[in-house]
Amino acid sequence: MLLNGKVVDFLLEPKISVRQFEIGARSDRMMQNNSNSEKGQFHDSNVDALDLQIIRLLQQDGRMAYSQLSRELGIPEATVRYRVKRLVDDEIITISAFLNTGKLKYDTVAYLEIEVCTDFYGEFLAELVAMENISYISAVTGEFNIMLEYIYESNDDLLRFITWLKQQPDVKRLNSKVLLKIFKAQYPIRVHD
């Protein structure tokens, strides 16, 4: 991501992302391996109550030291270290940071709803996914079938991007919404007791 002329490949506000916590349908591979699983469960992994407690604490503070996790949970630090390493290695969680755009001068965010043809899910989608200024892209239901979040430096930047999108053969139409103020941004799904 480009921020005030500098490349920024990290984000602020540490958070933890729980990758395999199922809200609805997971990938076909995961569902095939666990066809009898219920919603809200971890799949293809051995996640127990202690793992969930560690995840919950890391969601509160992704920088929490292993020693503090150990004290909070009343378990040896070596156990915490092993558990966190396994959760990360098994891609159940990632520990990262999210940029609070409202705290920086780089706080111009637009949501774009796009109606695309079926050919979109090939090279053009890969091109969009690779763009640094697109922080979020997903297939959605409703009038439009793609939604993305575009972080831009100026109105001219946004105008160039929208104009470029409209020229793409896979794009039938689009709708843009500029975010004026973000009141809540909670990105990873929270694990509750």
Secondary structure, DSSP 8 states (H G I E B T S, - for coil): -EETTEE----SSEEEEESSB-SS---HHHHHHTTT--TT-B-SS---HHHHHHHHHHHH-TT--HHHHHHHHTS-HHHHHHHHHHHHHTTSEEEEE---GGGSS--EEEEEEEEE-GGGGTHHHHHHHH-TTEEEEEE--SS-SEEEEEEESSHHHHHHHHHHHHTSTTEEEEEEEEES--S----S-----
